[in-house]
Amino acid sequence: MSVRLHKTDAGREAIRRRDTELSRAARNLLLIVDASRPAEAWLAAVAGAQAQDLERLLALGYVAEAAAPPRAVAPAASLPPEGALDAALQRLEPRTLYDLLTVEARPRLGLVKGYRMVLDVERSGGPDELRRLALRFVAELQEGAGAEAARAFCRRLGATV
C-alpha cells in the first residue's frame, strides 16, 4: 500500500472507546496513522503489524485514503544559501534553537519522525550538534512538507532568502 491514510471520525471514536475488536497491532496502527507518511511506513513502525491490519481498519471505516496534496504549478521556493542558514544558526542562542526544534518537530514532521527528532535534540551534545540537527530538520521538512515550509522555518531561524 503506497497510499497515505488518515483517521476518520469513526477511527477517533474507536480510539476513544478503546475498541476491543481490534488486534493490538491494529490498535497501535490506528493510534499513529496519519497522512504524513505512506501506509507501508506505518506498518514498518508498528511491531507485528501486517497489511491485513490496515485493510481491516479501512474496511471498518476507521481510516480512509487521504486526498493527494495539490501539485505546485509555480517553481518551488528556494531555500536560503547554506551559508546564510549556517550564519543564522550561529547567531541563535542554543536554548532558543533547542526550544524551537522540540516545539516544531512533531507538528511539522509527523508523529514518528518528529518524535525521533525530539529525542535527538534532547540527546544532543551541545550547540554544534543542535545546529547539525537544525540543518537535518530543514532537509526533512523540505522533503515532507515542501520547500515553502522549509523556507518559512528558515525565516523563523533568521536566515534570509
Kinemage of the C-alpha trace (Angstrom):
@kinemage 1
@onewidth
@group {chain A} dominant
@subgroup {mainchain}
@vectorlist {calphas} color= white
{ca met a 1} P 0.000 0.000 0.000
{ca ser a 2} L 1.708 3.162 -1.145
{ca val a 3} L -1.303 5.258 -0.257
{ca arg a 4} L -1.470 7.750 2.558
{ca leu a 5} L -4.202 7.263 5.098
{ca his a 6} L -5.863 9.441 7.700
{ca lys a 7} L -8.049 8.658 10.715
{ca thr a 8} L -11.741 9.172 10.245
{ca asp a 9} L -14.209 10.356 12.876
{ca ala a 10} L -15.167 6.696 13.346
{ca gly a 11} L -11.496 5.873 13.931
{ca arg a 12} L -11.143 8.606 16.544
{ca glu a 13} L -14.292 7.316 18.226
{ca ala a 14} L -12.896 3.747 18.215
{ca ile a 15} L -9.766 5.052 19.944
{ca arg a 16} L -11.855 6.939 22.488
{ca arg a 17} L -13.965 3.912 23.348
{ca arg a 18} L -10.937 1.566 23.183
{ca asp a 19} L -12.350 -0.800 20.584
{ca thr a 20} L -11.587 -4.331 21.781
{ca glu a 21} L -12.410 -5.915 18.414
{ca leu a 22} L -9.041 -4.876 17.021
{ca ser a 23} L -5.761 -6.705 17.436
{ca arg a 24} L -3.024 -4.937 19.382
{ca ala a 25} L -1.141 -4.183 16.144
{ca ala a 26} L -4.271 -2.756 14.507
{ca arg a 27} L -4.992 -0.563 17.562
{ca asn a 28} L -1.409 0.702 17.536
{ca leu a 29} L -1.673 1.481 13.821
{ca leu a 30} L -4.918 3.332 14.397
{ca leu a 31} L -3.293 5.412 17.117
{ca ile a 32} L -0.414 6.635 14.972
{ca val a 33} L -1.572 6.611 11.357
{ca asp a 34} L -1.811 9.952 9.586
{ca ala a 35} L -1.255 11.224 6.073
{ca ser a 36} L 2.315 12.372 6.726
{ca arg a 37} L 3.739 9.015 5.597
{ca pro a 38} L 2.733 6.183 3.250
{ca ala a 39} L 0.893 3.221 4.743
{ca glu a 40} L 3.987 0.993 4.400
{ca ala a 41} L 5.941 3.300 6.677
{ca trp a 42} L 3.298 2.960 9.394
{ca leu a 43} L 3.317 -0.816 9.017
{ca ala a 44} L 7.076 -0.828 9.465
{ca ala a 45} L 6.781 1.381 12.550
{ca val a 46} L 4.457 -0.971 14.454
{ca ala a 47} L 5.855 -4.287 15.648
{ca gly a 48} L 3.782 -7.200 14.378
{ca ala a 49} L 1.612 -5.102 12.074
{ca gln a 50} L 0.620 -6.609 8.744
{ca ala a 51} L -1.204 -5.362 5.686
{ca gln a 52} L -4.341 -7.172 6.898
{ca asp a 53} L -4.422 -4.859 9.932
{ca leu a 54} L -4.610 -1.790 7.698
{ca glu a 55} L -7.142 -3.493 5.437
{ca arg a 56} L -9.329 -4.169 8.490
{ca leu a 57} L -9.074 -0.524 9.586
{ca leu a 58} L -10.088 0.530 6.068
{ca ala a 59} L -12.995 -1.947 5.990
{ca leu a 60} L -14.280 -0.699 9.347
{ca gly a 61} L -14.058 2.883 8.135
{ca tyr a 62} L -11.554 3.834 10.858
{ca val a 63} L -9.070 5.120 8.282
{ca ala a 64} L -9.523 6.401 4.747
{ca glu a 65} L -7.299 7.296 1.856
{ca ala a 66} L -6.038 10.861 2.158
{ca ala a 67} L -6.561 13.219 -0.738
{ca ala a 68} L -3.443 13.764 -2.794
{ca pro a 69} L -1.731 17.045 -1.956
{ca pro a 70} L -2.113 19.663 -4.665
{ca arg a 71} L 0.832 19.932 -7.014
{ca ala a 72} L 2.550 23.286 -7.202
{ca val a 73} L 2.293 24.924 -10.600
{ca ala a 74} L 4.880 27.573 -9.797
{ca pro a 75} L 8.526 26.721 -9.331
{ca ala a 76} L 9.332 25.654 -5.785
{ca ala a 77} L 10.637 28.331 -3.464
{ca ser a 78} L 14.354 28.125 -2.995
{ca leu a 79} L 15.961 27.730 0.383
{ca pro a 80} L 18.449 30.281 1.625
{ca pro a 81} L 22.043 29.618 0.662
{ca glu a 82} L 23.666 27.187 3.092
{ca gly a 83} L 25.994 29.934 4.347
{ca ala a 84} L 23.042 32.163 5.258
{ca leu a 85} L 21.386 29.351 7.190
{ca asp a 86} L 24.648 28.497 8.956
{ca ala a 87} L 25.127 32.146 9.912
{ca ala a 88} L 21.580 32.352 11.276
{ca leu a 89} L 22.136 29.199 13.327
{ca gln a 90} L 25.380 30.621 14.737
{ca arg a 91} L 23.516 33.746 15.919
{ca leu a 92} L 20.799 31.805 17.733
{ca glu a 93} L 21.178 31.007 21.402
{ca pro a 94} L 21.388 27.204 21.860
{ca arg a 95} L 18.373 27.225 24.217
{ca thr a 96} L 16.288 29.102 21.642
{ca leu a 97} L 17.237 26.597 18.942
{ca tyr a 98} L 16.553 23.683 21.301
{ca asp a 99} L 13.091 25.066 22.144
{ca leu a 100} L 12.242 25.792 18.519
{ca leu a 101} L 13.220 22.317 17.321
{ca thr a 102} L 11.368 20.494 20.093
{ca val a 103} L 8.201 22.549 19.618
{ca glu a 104} L 8.159 22.323 15.816
{ca ala a 105} L 9.301 18.724 15.252
{ca arg a 106} L 6.117 16.708 15.793
{ca pro a 107} L 3.621 19.080 14.158
{ca arg a 108} L 5.862 19.608 11.135
{ca leu a 109} L 7.451 16.177 10.627
{ca gly a 110} L 4.675 13.911 11.836
{ca leu a 111} L 4.405 11.718 14.881
{ca val a 112} L 7.239 9.245 14.321
{ca lys a 113} L 9.833 11.441 12.578
{ca gly a 114} L 9.009 14.287 14.912
{ca tyr a 115} L 9.403 12.090 17.973
{ca arg a 116} L 12.772 10.867 16.717
{ca met a 117} L 13.894 14.439 16.106
{ca val a 118} L 12.859 15.485 19.622
{ca leu a 119} L 14.804 12.560 21.070
{ca asp a 120} L 17.870 13.517 19.034
{ca val a 121} L 17.575 17.141 20.157
{ca glu a 122} L 17.239 16.100 23.797
{ca arg a 123} L 20.312 13.857 23.479
{ca ser a 124} L 22.367 16.455 21.624
{ca gly a 125} L 25.830 17.100 22.955
{ca gly a 126} L 25.954 20.849 22.566
{ca pro a 127} L 25.418 23.811 20.244
{ca asp a 128} L 27.271 22.319 17.252
{ca glu a 129} L 25.165 19.184 17.313
{ca leu a 130} L 21.985 21.272 17.693
{ca arg a 131} L 22.965 23.211 14.569
{ca arg a 132} L 23.510 19.964 12.639
{ca leu a 133} L 20.087 18.760 13.806
{ca ala a 134} L 18.543 22.042 12.654
{ca leu a 135} L 20.030 21.510 9.184
{ca arg a 136} L 18.649 17.950 9.170
{ca phe a 137} L 15.266 19.302 10.307
{ca val a 138} L 15.186 21.759 7.393
{ca ala a 139} L 16.053 18.961 4.941
{ca glu a 140} L 13.373 16.637 6.356
{ca leu a 141} L 10.851 19.462 6.375
{ca gln a 142} L 11.586 20.236 2.734
{ca glu a 143} L 11.233 16.554 1.827
{ca gly a 144} L 7.985 16.041 3.728
{ca ala a 145} L 6.181 19.380 3.603
{ca gly a 146} L 7.828 21.105 0.669
{ca ala a 147} L 10.235 23.927 0.004
{ca glu a 148} L 7.899 26.693 1.164
{ca ala a 149} L 7.503 25.120 4.620
{ca ala a 150} L 11.280 24.701 4.888
{ca arg a 151} L 11.805 28.272 3.743
{ca ala a 152} L 9.315 29.595 6.320
{ca phe a 153} L 11.147 27.702 9.056
{ca cys a 154} L 14.469 29.127 7.855
{ca arg a 155} L 12.970 32.622 8.165
{ca arg a 156} L 11.999 31.780 11.775
{ca leu a 157} L 15.623 30.893 12.349
{ca gly a 158} L 16.619 34.301 10.994
{ca ala a 159} L 18.001 33.171 7.636
{ca thr a 160} L 17.159 35.455 4.755
{ca val a 161} L 16.458 34.038 1.350
